[in-house]
Amino acid sequence: MKQFDLEEERIKQEITKLGAKLVLIQLPEGLKPEGPRLAKIVEKTDALPIVSADPCYGACDLATVEAESLGAGLIIHYGHAKLLKYERVPTVYVEARATIKIDDAVEKALPLLEEWHRIGLATTIQHVQTLDNVKEILLHAEKTVIIGDAGRVNYPGQVIGCDYSNARSIAKDVEAFLFVAGGRFHALGVALSTSKPTIVADPYEKRAYSVDEEARKILKQRWASVEEAKKAKTFAVVVGLKPGQKRLEEALGIKEKLGKSGKTVHLFAVRDIIPETLMNFPTVDAYVNTACPRISLDDASKFRKPVLTMNETLVVVGELSWEELCKKGLFES
């Protein structure tokens, strides 16, 4: 996969340095096809490679339990930057930086940014190394460019699926955002977290487009879910079991707030929040998701009952108005 630097020599060096005999390779869906080839590279170090075939949604979804079960001495985690402060199993993070050129897509974004002067930049870990180049292109187009560095993620301008603090930190200072990366997932997060127009420069498809209309549709869907949840009598607060998604204290706080509002509340623990799992509890009217907040937003149509973020639940209990929620962000803490 020539579009990404998979750091094959580095992983061999890390395995040798740690003396790992069994290595678990964890990849996001887009890099899964590289699993067998990477396993052959690991074999050259005389270590036994095992490729995790389970889905991987981010650095919060580290395969710690799986590695411990297999007796792995090392996890090689691809596609994300380090997120957890501590790992029970030694872990090497390979960020899989993109090697693809971004200039064409950024140039195509310029006409879509024409009406705004102050532009915020955001991207994923794969493209953080391109932001200086993107900034130069925008400066040449006589734009003022601002890149957030809120310190909650690893690099200036970087966003992850549940953390847009870099973008939010500069939202009041910009008129619009340019998001440089492939796909809509993170770009929608920027739009929803900042309430600013957001243009995508996609270097893989070599095109540019706005996600604003899609963000507006999501807001309407979320409003409808919140309104439906207000009528619910029985809630389940879901505690995620993935290493970076376990928020038990927050779940207990939400449970207390709902209880004081006269709701019957249960605590559920689950590793993967999927419709098939939640359908097993017909007496529950609505759910609060304290794990990955994007499940509530991006998979909403798959669930038969409301699955709220923690911030949305504050609207249900009367601590926030809908307008205040939109300013605060649907899932930002």
Secondary structure, 3 states (H helix, E strand, C coil): CCCECCCHHHHHHHHHHHCCCEEEEECCHHHHHHHHHHHHHHHCCCCEEEECCCCCCCHHHCCHHHHHHHCCCEEEEECCCCCCCCCCCCEEEECCCECCCCHHHHHHHHHHHCCCCEEEEEECHHHHHHHHHHHHHHHHCCCEEEECCCCCCCCCCECECCECHHHHCCHHHCCEEEEECCCCHHHHHHHHHHCCCEEEEECCCCEEEECHHHHHHHHHHHHHHHHHHHCCCEEEEEEECCCCCCCHHHHHHHHHHHHHCCCEEEEEEECCCCHHHHCCCCCCCEEEECCCCHHHHHCHHHCCCCEECHHHHHHHCCCCCHHHHHHHCCCCC
